[in-house]
Each structure stands twice: as structure tokens, then as C-alpha cells.
Amino acid sequence: MTSADNPTNPTLIPTWIKSWEAFIKAHERIILIGAASLLLWHLGTKGIETYKSNKDLAAQAQINQQIAAVHADNQQTQAQLAQMQTAFNTTVATLNAKIAQKQQVTQQQQKIDSQLPLPDLSNRWASLLSLSPGSINPQSNGTISVTTDAAHVTVNELEKVPQLTEQVADTQVELKKCTDLSAQKDVTITGVKTELAGEVKGRTADAQVAKDNERKSFWKGTKFGAVLTAAGIVALKVLIVLK
């Protein structure tokens, strides 16, 4: 048999292959152990990463459940506030209508009183203060006589007018502040809802980015593990062939 018939003839094998053959034979155990160690390290790392990822996903799911529960409570509260707001607006509108109607009636009565003759004016005076008969008497000279008791009752009632006027003004100011506060509350709630919607949207985007990164990391690690596995298999086959 000639050297041409023998494919493993040393004269046909390049020097660099012989050098690698000698190196691999001398370090075959180290190479196998190194490849196996790298593979185990990679698989172990991926296992830890998967465990952490699952744990984070579980924590995220729990947070999402809490957010959903809070959101449901907020929705119910907002519905209640909307009902209260409607009731408040209705009450304010009703009170304002009553006040306007009463003012109109008073102005009409004042116009009538200003044109009453003395006997009718005297009767109106006594009726408003619930005075006893004869307390207010018209005179022939165009004046009205008032008894001492009627005069005291009249003055006492007139003393209340400034206080009542001031109370009405204060009540109107308080009502205006309540209305302004209610409007500001609506603005604040709208702002909070917008902020919360943005936060939820941001958390959703962050979760999607994390999921994409996890998927990329998985495929990257899978490729790396495949390369390590293939390298180990090739090295093992080379050792078997060389032997």
C-alpha cells in the first residue's frame, strides 16, 4: 500500500494539524472539562435568570391586581362624587331660584306699599309686626300715630335688618366659595385621573420593554448555549477521530 492509498499518512497531514492534534491529545481532559463547565455555567445562569424573571412577573401581577382594585374603588368613588355634585348643583340652583323669586316678590310688595293710603299702610304695618289692634292709627293731618309698645316692637324689628342683610351677604359669599371649591375639585380630579392614566401607561410600556429585553436575553443566551454545546460536540468528535 502506497502513501497515496493511506489518508492518514503523516506525510500528507500539515504540520499545524499535527501541532493541534498533539495539543488536543495532551489537554483533551481539560478541554472537555472546560466545555462542560461553560455549558453548565450557562445553563445555571439561565436557570437563575428564569427564576428571577418569574418572580418579578409574579410580583408585577400582584401589583397590577392591587392597581386594578384601587382603580375599581376610585371608579365607585367618582360615581358617588358625580351623584353628590349633581345633587349639590340642583340644590344651589333651587336655592338661587327661591332667592330670586323672593326678591322679586319683595320688590313688588314694596312698590305696592309705597302707594298705599294711610289706613291701608297702617294695617300693613300692624300685620307685618303682628301688632295688637289700635297700635297703628292714621291721622287726619296725614300722619300715623304709633303706641309706645308698637314703636318698641318696630324698632326692635328694624334692628334685625342690618344683621339679616349681613348674614345674607355672608351666605352668598360662602355659597360662592363652595361653588368655586366644587369646580376646583373637578379640575383636581381630572388632573389626577390624567396623571394616573399616564402612570399606568408608563408602567405598561416599562413592562413591555422588560418583556422584550427578557425575550432578547433568552434568545441571546440560547444562541450562546447552542454555540457552546456545538463546540463541545465538535471537540469531542475531533478527539474521537484523532484517537
C-alpha positions in Angstrom: 0.0 0.0 0.0 1.4 3.4 -1.0 1.2 6.6 0.9 -1.4 7.8 -1.5 -3.7 5.0 -0.5 -3.5 5.8 3.2 -5.4 9.1 4.0 -3.8 9.2 7.4 -0.2 9.1 6.1 1.8 11.5 8.3 3.5 12.9 5.2 0.1 14.2 3.9 -1.0 15.9 7.2 0.0 19.6 7.5 2.3 20.5 10.4 -0.3 22.8 12.0 -2.8 20.0 12.2 -0.2 17.7 13.9 0.5 20.5 16.3 -3.2 20.9 17.2 -3.5 17.1 17.4 -0.7 16.9 19.9 -2.1 19.8 21.8 -5.6 18.4 22.0 -4.4 14.9 22.9 -2.3 16.4 25.7 -5.2 18.6 27.0 -8.2 16.6 26.0 -9.5 16.2 29.6 -9.0 19.9 30.3 -10.8 20.9 27.1 -13.8 18.5 27.8 -14.0 19.7 31.4 -13.8 23.4 30.3 -16.5 23.0 27.7 -18.7 21.1 30.1 -18.1 23.7 32.8 -19.0 26.5 30.5 -22.2 24.8 29.4 -23.2 24.1 33.0 -22.4 27.7 33.9 -24.6 29.0 31.1 -27.5 26.6 31.9 -27.2 27.5 35.6 -27.2 31.2 34.9 -30.2 30.9 32.6 -32.0 29.0 35.3 -31.4 31.7 37.9 -32.4 34.4 35.4 -35.6 32.5 34.6 -36.4 32.1 38.3 -35.8 35.8 39.0 -37.9 36.7 35.9 -40.8 34.5 37.0 -40.6 36.0 40.5 -40.6 39.6 39.1 -43.5 38.7 36.8 -45.5 37.3 39.8 -44.7 40.5 41.8 -45.8 42.6 38.8 -49.0 40.6 38.5 -49.8 41.2 42.2 -49.1 44.9 41.8 -51.4 45.0 38.8 -54.1 43.4 40.8 -53.7 46.0 43.5 -53.9 48.8 40.9 -57.0 47.2 39.4 -58.6 47.1 42.9 -57.7 50.7 43.6 -59.0 51.7 40.2 -62.3 50.0 40.8 -62.6 51.8 44.2 -61.8 55.1 42.6 -64.4 54.5 39.9 -67.0 53.9 42.5 -65.9 57.0 44.5 -66.0 59.1 41.3 -69.5 57.8 40.6 -70.6 58.8 44.2 -68.9 62.2 43.8 -70.7 62.7 40.5 -74.1 62.0 42.2 -73.2 64.4 45.1 -72.1 67.0 42.5 -75.4 66.7 40.7 -77.4 66.9 44.0 -75.3 70.0 45.0 -75.8 71.7 41.7 -79.6 71.0 41.9 -79.8 72.4 45.5 -77.8 75.5 44.6 -80.0 76.1 41.5 -83.1 75.6 43.6 -82.0 78.0 46.4 -80.9 80.7 43.9 -84.3 80.4 42.2 -86.1 80.8 45.5 -84.0 83.8 46.5 -84.6 85.4 43.1 -88.3 84.8 43.4 -88.4 86.1 47.0 -86.6 89.2 45.9 -89.0 89.8 43.1 -92.0 89.4 45.4 -90.5 91.8 48.0 -89.8 94.4 45.3 -93.3 94.1 44.0 -94.7 94.4 47.6 -92.5 97.4 48.3 -93.9 99.1 45.2 -97.4 98.4 46.3 -96.7 99.6 49.9 -95.3 102.9 48.6 -98.7 103.7 47.0 -101.0 102.6 49.9 -103.2 105.2 51.6 -102.6 105.7 55.3 -105.3 103.4 56.6 -104.1 100.5 54.4 -100.5 101.3 55.2 -101.3 101.3 58.9 -102.9 97.9 58.5 -100.0 96.6 56.6 -97.6 97.8 59.2 -99.6 96.2 62.0 -99.9 93.0 60.0 -96.1 92.7 59.4 -95.3 93.0 63.1 -98.3 91.2 64.4 -99.3 94.3 66.5 -102.5 94.5 68.5 -105.4 96.4 67.0 -105.1 100.2 67.5 -101.3 100.2 67.8 -101.0 102.0 64.4 -103.6 104.7 63.6 -103.7 107.0 60.7 -104.3 110.7 61.4 -106.3 113.3 59.6 -103.3 115.5 59.2 -101.6 112.9 57.0 -99.5 111.3 59.8 -99.7 108.0 61.6 -99.7 107.7 65.4 -97.9 104.7 67.0 -98.3 103.5 70.5 -95.2 103.1 72.7 -95.3 99.3 72.5 -95.7 99.4 68.8 -92.8 101.8 68.5 -90.6 99.5 70.5 -91.6 96.4 68.5 -91.0 98.3 65.3 -87.5 99.5 66.3 -86.6 96.0 67.6 -87.5 94.5 64.2 -85.6 97.2 62.4 -82.5 96.5 64.4 -82.5 93.0 62.9 -82.4 94.3 59.3 -78.6 95.1 59.2 -77.7 91.8 60.8 -80.0 89.9 58.4 -78.6 91.8 55.4 -75.1 91.0 56.5 -76.0 87.3 57.0 -77.4 87.1 53.6 -74.3 88.7 52.1 -72.1 86.2 54.1 -74.2 83.3 53.0 -73.9 84.4 49.4 -70.1 84.6 49.8 -70.0 81.1 51.4 -72.1 79.7 48.6 -69.8 81.3 46.0 -66.8 79.7 47.8 -68.5 76.3 47.9 -69.2 76.6 44.2 -65.6 77.6 43.4 -64.3 74.8 45.6 -66.6 72.3 43.8 -65.3 73.5 40.4 -61.7 73.3 41.6 -62.3 69.8 42.9 -63.5 68.7 39.4 -60.3 70.2 37.9 -58.1 68.4 40.5 -59.9 65.1 40.0 -59.4 65.5 36.2 -55.7 66.2 36.7 -55.3 63.2 39.0 -57.1 60.9 36.5 -54.8 62.2 33.7 -51.7 61.7 35.8 -52.8 58.2 36.9 -53.6 57.3 33.3 -50.1 58.4 32.2 -48.6 56.5 35.1 -50.5 53.3 34.1 -49.5 53.8 30.5 -45.9 54.3 31.5 -45.9 51.1 33.7 -47.4 49.2 30.8 -44.7 50.5 28.5 -42.0 49.6 31.0 -43.4 46.1 31.4 -43.4 45.7 27.6 -39.8 46.8 27.4 -38.8 44.5 30.2 -40.6 41.6 28.5 -38.8 42.4 25.2 -35.4 42.6 26.9 -36.1 39.3 28.6 -37.0 37.7 25.2 -33.9 39.1 23.6 -31.8 37.9 26.5 -33.4 34.5 26.3 -32.6 34.1 22.5 -29.1 35.5 23.0 -28.4 33.0 25.8 -29.9 30.2 23.8 -27.6 31.0 20.9 -24.6 31.2 23.2 -25.5 27.9 24.8 -26.0 26.3 21.4 -22.6 27.5 20.3 -21.0 26.1 23.5 -22.8 22.8 23.0 -21.8 22.6 19.4 -18.2 23.5 20.3 -18.1 20.7 22.9 -19.6 18.2 20.5 -17.0 19.1 17.8 -14.2 18.9 20.2 -15.4 15.5 21.4 -15.6 14.3 17.8 -12.2 15.6 17.0 -10.8 13.7 19.9 -12.5 10.5 18.9 -11.3 10.8 15.3 -7.7 11.6 16.4 -7.6 8.6 18.6 
